[in-house]
Amino acid sequence: METPDTIHAFWFGTHPDDDAVIARQSALWWRKQADVDAEIRRRFAPWVARAARGELDGWLADVRGRLALILLTDQFPRNIWRGEAAAFAFDVLALRWAKDTLRLGLDNELRAVERVFVYLPLEHSEDLGDQREAVRLFDRLAASVPAPNRPSFDGYLDYARRHLAIIERFGRFPHRNAALGREAREDETAFLQQPGSSF
């Protein structure tokens, strides 16, 4: 039985310091690891489906529940269905819940490291307005953290800016073309040969 608390503990661990959380959890978050993908698939795929069916909407009642729903629909599908269209199939839900959380100002109740994952659905969007808002949010977040934590959050801001630059240039993420069955344009094909063109 998963709950917002068990999802939170899996993703963030239990350390109270954001920098320690980032140091301990970054490999889980960002590194492609078949064993991690398999664990997330085994443990959370049924809960992604439940979230998509609206069975977990009661979790929207508090901010930790909202964060859990965003993780289930934005982060976990990228592990469960890596390289497939289904990896992005739940983005619309994550984006809706993230924007609603922002509209209500509930992100301000979260720790800085937790807010990163509320903002990521905007960074994952192929809408230019969402991309610009993601950069604004990550810029504000980086400016708000204590100086010792700043390098990590400056890194998140840099990634947001890189995502924005790709959407400004192409109007979409070329590295998703294959998974989504989209025909790549010539300029996109050339771009994908460059280091750092995929996330």
C-alpha positions as CSV (number, residue, x, y, z in Angstrom):
1,M,0.0,0.0,0.0
2,E,1.5,3.3,-1.1
3,T,0.7,6.6,0.5
4,P,2.1,10.1,-0.1
5,D,4.5,9.5,2.8
6,T,5.9,6.2,1.4
7,I,6.3,7.9,-2.0
8,H,8.0,10.8,-0.4
9,A,10.4,8.6,1.6
10,F,11.3,6.6,-1.5
11,W,12.1,9.7,-3.5
12,F,13.6,12.1,-1.0
13,G,14.8,9.8,1.8
14,T,14.6,11.1,5.4
15,H,17.5,13.5,5.8
16,P,16.4,17.0,6.9
17,D,19.1,18.9,4.9
18,D,18.4,19.6,1.3
19,D,22.0,19.3,0.2
20,A,22.3,15.9,1.9
21,V,19.1,14.8,0.2
22,I,20.5,15.9,-3.2
23,A,23.8,14.2,-2.6
24,R,22.1,10.9,-1.5
25,Q,19.2,10.9,-4.0
26,S,20.6,12.4,-7.2
27,A,21.6,9.1,-8.7
28,L,18.0,7.8,-8.2
29,W,16.6,10.9,-9.8
30,W,18.8,11.5,-12.8
31,R,20.9,8.5,-13.6
32,K,19.6,5.9,-16.1
33,Q,19.7,2.6,-14.1
34,A,17.9,-0.5,-15.2
35,D,17.5,-1.8,-11.6
36,V,16.0,1.5,-10.5
37,D,13.6,1.5,-13.5
38,A,12.6,-2.0,-12.6
39,E,12.0,-1.2,-9.0
40,I,9.9,1.8,-9.8
41,R,7.9,-0.2,-12.4
42,R,7.2,-3.0,-9.9
43,R,6.3,-0.8,-7.0
44,F,4.6,2.2,-8.6
45,A,3.2,1.4,-12.0
46,P,-0.2,0.4,-10.5
47,W,-0.2,3.7,-8.6
48,V,0.5,5.7,-11.8
49,A,-2.6,4.0,-13.3
50,R,-4.7,4.7,-10.2
51,A,-3.6,8.4,-10.3
52,A,-4.6,8.6,-14.0
53,R,-8.0,7.1,-13.3
54,G,-8.7,9.7,-10.6
55,E,-8.7,7.2,-7.8
56,L,-6.1,9.2,-5.8
57,D,-7.7,12.6,-6.2
58,G,-8.2,12.7,-2.4
59,W,-4.4,13.2,-2.2
60,L,-5.0,16.7,-3.6
61,A,-6.2,17.8,-0.2
62,D,-2.7,18.6,1.1
63,V,0.6,19.6,-0.4
64,R,2.4,16.4,0.3
65,G,-0.3,14.4,-1.5
66,R,-0.1,16.8,-4.4
67,L,3.7,16.3,-4.6
68,A,3.2,12.5,-4.6
69,L,0.7,12.8,-7.5
70,I,3.1,14.9,-9.4
71,L,5.9,12.4,-8.9
72,L,3.6,9.5,-9.9
73,T,2.7,11.2,-13.2
74,D,5.8,13.2,-14.1
75,Q,8.9,11.4,-12.8
76,F,7.9,7.7,-12.4
77,P,6.6,7.2,-16.0
78,R,10.0,8.3,-17.3
79,N,11.5,5.4,-15.4
80,I,8.7,2.9,-16.0
81,W,8.4,3.4,-19.8
82,R,11.8,4.8,-20.6
83,G,12.1,5.4,-24.3
84,E,8.5,4.8,-25.0
85,A,5.6,7.2,-25.7
86,A,4.0,6.2,-22.4
87,A,6.8,7.9,-20.6
88,F,5.1,11.2,-21.5
89,A,1.5,10.1,-21.5
90,F,0.8,11.4,-18.0
91,D,2.5,14.8,-18.4
92,V,-0.8,16.6,-18.9
93,L,-2.0,15.4,-15.5
94,A,1.3,16.4,-13.8
95,L,1.2,19.8,-15.4
96,R,-2.3,20.4,-14.4
97,W,-1.6,19.5,-10.8
98,A,1.6,21.5,-10.7
99,K,0.0,24.6,-12.1
100,D,-2.9,24.3,-9.6
101,T,-0.4,23.9,-6.8
102,L,1.4,27.0,-7.9
103,R,-1.9,29.0,-8.3
104,L,-2.7,28.1,-4.7
105,G,0.7,29.1,-3.5
106,L,1.2,25.7,-1.9
107,D,4.6,25.2,-3.4
108,N,5.8,27.7,-0.8
109,E,4.9,25.2,2.0
110,L,7.5,22.7,0.6
111,R,11.2,22.5,1.1
112,A,13.3,23.8,-1.7
113,V,14.3,20.3,-2.9
114,E,10.7,19.3,-3.0
115,R,9.7,22.4,-5.0
116,V,12.1,21.3,-7.8
117,F,9.7,18.4,-8.6
118,V,6.7,20.6,-8.6
119,Y,8.3,22.8,-11.2
120,L,9.6,20.1,-13.4
121,P,6.3,19.4,-15.2
122,L,6.6,22.9,-16.6
123,E,10.2,22.2,-17.7
124,H,9.0,19.0,-19.4
125,S,6.2,20.9,-21.3
126,E,6.7,21.7,-25.0
127,D,4.8,24.9,-24.5
128,L,6.9,28.0,-24.7
129,G,5.0,29.8,-21.9
130,D,5.4,26.9,-19.6
131,Q,9.1,26.8,-20.3
132,R,9.5,30.5,-19.5
133,E,7.6,30.1,-16.3
134,A,9.8,27.1,-15.3
135,V,12.9,29.3,-15.8
136,R,11.3,32.0,-13.7
137,L,10.5,29.6,-10.9
138,F,13.9,27.9,-10.8
139,D,15.6,31.3,-10.8
140,R,13.5,32.4,-7.9
141,L,14.1,29.1,-6.1
142,A,17.9,29.3,-6.6
143,A,17.9,32.8,-5.2
144,S,16.0,31.7,-2.1
145,V,18.3,28.9,-0.9
146,P,21.2,29.4,1.6
147,A,24.6,30.0,-0.1
148,P,25.9,26.5,0.6
149,N,23.0,25.0,-1.3
150,R,23.2,27.4,-4.2
151,P,25.4,25.3,-6.6
152,S,22.8,22.5,-6.8
153,F,19.9,24.9,-7.4
154,D,21.9,26.9,-9.9
155,G,22.4,23.6,-11.7
156,Y,18.6,23.1,-11.8
157,L,18.2,26.6,-13.1
158,D,20.8,25.9,-15.9
159,Y,18.8,22.8,-16.9
160,A,15.6,24.8,-17.1
161,R,17.3,27.4,-19.3
162,R,18.6,24.6,-21.6
163,H,15.1,23.2,-21.9
164,L,13.8,26.6,-22.8
165,A,16.5,27.2,-25.4
166,I,15.5,23.9,-27.2
167,I,11.8,24.9,-27.2
168,E,12.6,28.3,-28.4
169,R,14.6,26.8,-31.3
170,F,12.5,23.8,-32.3
171,G,9.1,24.2,-30.7
172,R,9.4,20.7,-29.2
173,F,12.0,18.3,-27.8
174,P,13.7,16.5,-30.7
175,H,14.9,13.8,-28.4
176,R,11.3,12.7,-27.9
177,N,10.6,12.3,-31.6
178,A,11.5,8.6,-31.8
179,A,9.5,7.6,-28.8
180,L,6.5,9.6,-30.0
181,G,6.7,8.5,-33.6
182,R,7.3,12.0,-34.8
183,E,9.3,12.5,-38.0
184,A,12.5,14.4,-37.2
185,R,13.2,17.5,-39.2
186,E,16.7,17.9,-40.8
187,D,17.7,20.6,-38.2
188,E,16.6,18.3,-35.4
189,T,18.6,15.3,-36.7
190,A,21.7,17.5,-36.9
191,F,21.0,18.8,-33.3
192,L,20.6,15.3,-31.9
193,Q,24.2,14.5,-33.0
194,Q,25.5,17.1,-30.5
195,P,26.5,16.2,-26.9
196,G,23.9,17.3,-24.4
197,S,21.0,17.3,-26.9
198,S,19.0,14.8,-24.9
199,F,17.9,14.8,-21.3
